Amino acid sequence: MSTTEQRVAIVTGAARGIGAATAVRLAAEGHAVAVLDLDESACAQTVATITEHGGTALAVGCDVSDSAQVEAAVARVTQELGAPLVLVNNAGVLRDNLLFKMSDDDWDTVMNVHLRGAFLMSRACQKHMVDAGYGRIVNLSSSSALGNRGQVNYAAAKAGMQGFTKTLAKELGKFGITANAVAPGFIATDMTAATAERVGMGFDDFKAAAATQIPVQRVGAPEDIANAVAFFTDEKAGFVSGQVLYVAGGPLN
């Protein structure tokens, strides 16, 4: 992508992990990237990595579950970088527990960040995409959408992201906007480290055990997901929409 064709991308939850890797990858693809996270200062490392390699990045603090904050964040991005035509809804949290131990707040927090956050961000950005006649929305689902013990809230939210994605694809396709979802399997991040702690395992042992169940015999890295997102956000992927791509090192049965 040449400088004159540079498009603005927003990546939520981009201070670390999959979001950070995705922001860095999209910058390498030539996008100006707004790095969103709950704490703006936490985005500094991601922004520094992008700018050190000659890219353009802006740190923005935003609670994606708060409508006013989302509108303000998108307005700031539009003013400082330009209209966002690429959106990656990656922000997420875990509040794992078995159903009988799960609190109302555990359920609501996960739903608000994942589903409400993706809804608010997509609604705020789509108006710019419609005006431009071009847009790319990528939502982060998960293999947990197929069901995962101790994650009834997270599994429901990630399954919901798939229905949300397919509906966006149907509603927005006529405006040149595609919507797709990436569903990671086991990716080595702070979130999976927290899961290891929850089940009482050391993270290295947890990863080693997981790798034995994956056909490629390794766990994933954030960059593996960033590669998939980069495909969906590419201009050449304009005939791919409403799809869910499981990036899990093999088939999930």
C-alpha positions in Angstrom: 0.0 0.0 0.0 1.5 3.3 -1.0 1.5 6.4 1.2 -1.2 8.0 -0.9 -3.4 5.0 -0.4 -2.7 4.7 3.3 -5.9 3.7 5.2 -6.6 4.2 8.9 -7.1 1.1 11.0 -8.4 0.8 14.6 -7.4 -2.2 16.7 -9.1 -2.5 20.1 -7.4 -4.2 23.0 -4.1 -3.4 21.3 -1.8 -2.8 24.3 -0.6 -6.4 24.3 -1.0 -9.9 23.0 -3.0 -10.5 19.8 -4.1 -6.9 19.6 -0.6 -5.5 19.8 0.7 -8.0 17.2 -2.2 -7.1 14.9 -1.6 -3.4 15.2 2.1 -3.9 14.4 1.2 -6.1 11.4 -1.3 -3.7 10.0 1.2 -0.9 10.3 3.7 -3.0 8.4 1.0 -3.4 5.7 0.9 0.4 5.4 -2.0 1.4 7.6 -2.0 4.3 10.0 -3.1 2.5 13.2 -5.1 3.7 16.2 -4.0 1.6 19.1 -7.0 1.4 21.5 -7.1 0.0 25.0 -8.7 0.8 28.3 -5.5 2.5 29.6 -4.0 4.8 27.0 -0.6 4.7 28.7 -0.5 0.9 28.3 -0.5 1.4 24.5 2.9 3.1 24.6 5.0 0.0 23.7 2.8 -0.9 20.8 2.9 2.6 19.4 6.7 2.7 19.9 7.2 -0.5 18.1 5.2 0.8 15.1 6.9 4.2 15.0 10.4 2.8 15.4 9.8 0.9 12.2 8.6 4.0 10.3 4.9 3.6 10.8 2.2 5.9 12.0 0.3 5.1 15.3 -1.9 6.8 17.8 -2.6 5.6 21.4 -6.2 6.1 22.4 -7.7 5.2 25.8 -11.2 3.9 25.5 -13.7 1.6 27.3 -15.3 -0.1 24.3 -18.4 -0.9 26.4 -19.1 2.8 27.0 -21.0 4.5 24.1 -19.8 8.0 24.8 -16.1 6.9 25.1 -16.4 5.0 21.8 -17.9 8.0 20.0 -15.2 10.2 21.4 -12.4 7.8 20.5 -13.5 7.4 16.9 -13.9 11.1 16.5 -10.4 11.6 17.8 -9.0 9.0 15.5 -10.8 10.6 12.6 -9.5 14.1 13.4 -5.9 13.0 14.1 -5.3 10.2 11.6 -8.3 10.2 9.2 -11.5 8.3 8.8 -11.2 4.7 10.0 -11.8 2.2 7.2 -10.4 -0.8 8.9 -11.7 -2.0 12.3 -10.4 -5.0 14.3 -12.6 -5.8 17.3 -10.1 -7.6 19.5 -10.8 -6.2 23.0 -11.6 -8.9 25.5 -11.6 -10.0 29.1 -11.9 -13.3 31.0 -14.1 -13.9 34.0 -13.8 -17.7 34.0 -15.8 -19.9 36.4 -18.2 -22.8 36.5 -21.8 -21.9 36.0 -22.9 -22.3 39.6 -20.0 -20.1 40.8 -20.4 -17.4 38.1 -21.6 -14.0 39.3 -23.9 -11.6 37.4 -20.9 -9.3 37.1 -18.8 -12.1 35.6 -21.4 -12.6 32.9 -22.1 -8.9 32.3 -18.5 -7.8 32.1 -17.6 -10.4 29.4 -20.7 -9.7 27.4 -20.2 -5.9 27.6 -16.6 -5.9 26.5 -16.9 -8.5 23.7 -20.3 -8.1 22.3 -21.4 -4.6 23.3 -17.9 -3.3 22.5 -17.9 -4.8 19.0 -21.3 -3.4 18.4 -20.5 0.1 19.6 -17.2 0.2 17.7 -18.7 -1.2 14.5 -21.6 1.3 14.6 -19.3 4.2 15.1 -16.9 3.2 12.3 -19.4 2.0 9.7 -20.6 5.5 8.9 -17.1 6.4 7.7 -16.8 3.2 5.7 -20.2 3.8 4.1 -19.2 7.3 3.1 -16.0 5.9 1.6 -17.6 3.0 -0.1 -15.0 0.8 1.4 -14.4 -1.0 4.7 -13.0 -4.0 6.5 -14.3 -5.2 9.9 -12.6 -8.2 11.6 -14.0 -9.6 14.8 -12.1 -11.9 17.1 -14.1 -15.0 18.0 -12.5 -18.1 19.6 -12.4 -21.8 19.5 -14.2 -21.5 22.8 -17.3 -20.6 20.8 -17.7 -24.3 20.3 -18.0 -24.7 24.1 -15.4 -24.8 26.9 -15.7 -25.9 30.5 -15.5 -22.9 32.9 -16.2 -20.3 30.2 -19.9 -20.2 29.7 -19.8 -16.4 29.5 -16.8 -16.3 27.2 -18.0 -19.1 25.0 -21.4 -17.4 24.6 -19.8 -14.1 23.8 -17.5 -15.6 21.2 -20.3 -17.6 19.6 -22.3 -14.4 19.5 -19.4 -12.6 17.7 -19.8 -15.1 14.8 -23.5 -14.3 14.4 -22.7 -10.6 14.7 -20.1 -10.9 12.0 -22.4 -12.7 9.5 -25.1 -10.2 10.0 -22.7 -7.3 9.4 -21.6 -8.9 6.2 -25.2 -9.1 5.0 -26.1 -5.5 6.0 -22.9 -3.7 4.9 -21.8 -5.7 1.8 -23.6 -3.3 -0.6 -21.4 -0.5 0.7 -18.2 -2.2 -0.2 -17.7 -3.3 3.4 -16.7 -6.8 4.4 -17.0 -8.4 7.8 -15.2 -11.6 8.9 -14.1 -13.3 12.1 -11.0 -15.0 13.2 -11.4 -17.7 15.9 -8.1 -18.5 17.5 -7.3 -21.8 19.2 -4.6 -21.9 21.9 -2.5 -18.7 21.6 0.2 -18.0 24.1 -0.9 -14.7 25.7 -1.5 -13.2 29.1 -5.0 -14.5 28.9 -4.1 -18.1 28.4 -1.5 -17.7 31.2 -4.4 -16.6 33.4 -6.3 -19.7 32.4 -3.3 -21.9 33.4 -3.2 -20.2 36.8 -6.9 -20.8 37.2 -6.5 -24.5 36.7 -3.4 -24.7 38.8 -0.8 -25.4 36.2 2.5 -23.7 35.4 2.2 -21.9 32.0 5.1 -23.9 30.4 3.4 -27.2 31.4 0.1 -25.8 30.3 1.4 -24.9 26.8 3.2 -28.3 26.5 0.1 -30.2 27.3 -2.0 -28.2 24.9 0.6 -28.7 22.1 0.2 -32.5 22.3 -3.5 -32.0 21.3 -2.8 -29.8 18.3 -2.0 -31.4 14.9 0.9 -29.0 14.2 2.3 -29.9 17.7 2.7 -26.3 18.9 0.6 -23.6 20.5 -0.1 -20.5 18.5 1.6 -17.1 18.8 -0.2 -13.7 18.5 1.5 -13.2 15.1 -0.4 -16.2 13.8 -3.6 -14.4 14.4 -2.3 -11.1 13.1 -1.5 -12.9 9.8 -5.1 -14.0 9.4 -6.4 -10.6 10.3 -4.1 -9.1 7.7 -5.6 -11.3 5.0 -9.1 -10.3 5.8 -8.2 -6.6 5.9 -6.4 -6.6 2.6 -7.9 -4.8 -0.3 -7.7 -8.0 -2.4 -10.0 -9.8 0.0 -13.0 -7.9 -1.1 -14.9 -11.0 -2.2 -14.5 -12.7 1.2 -17.1 -11.8 3.7 -19.2 -13.3 6.5 -16.6 -16.0 7.1 -15.2 -17.5 10.4 -11.6 -18.7 10.1 -10.4 -21.0 12.9 -6.7 -20.5 13.4 -6.0 -23.4 15.7 -3.2 -25.5 14.2 -5.6 -28.1 12.9 -9.3 -29.0 12.6 -11.6 -28.7 15.7 -13.9 -31.6 16.2 
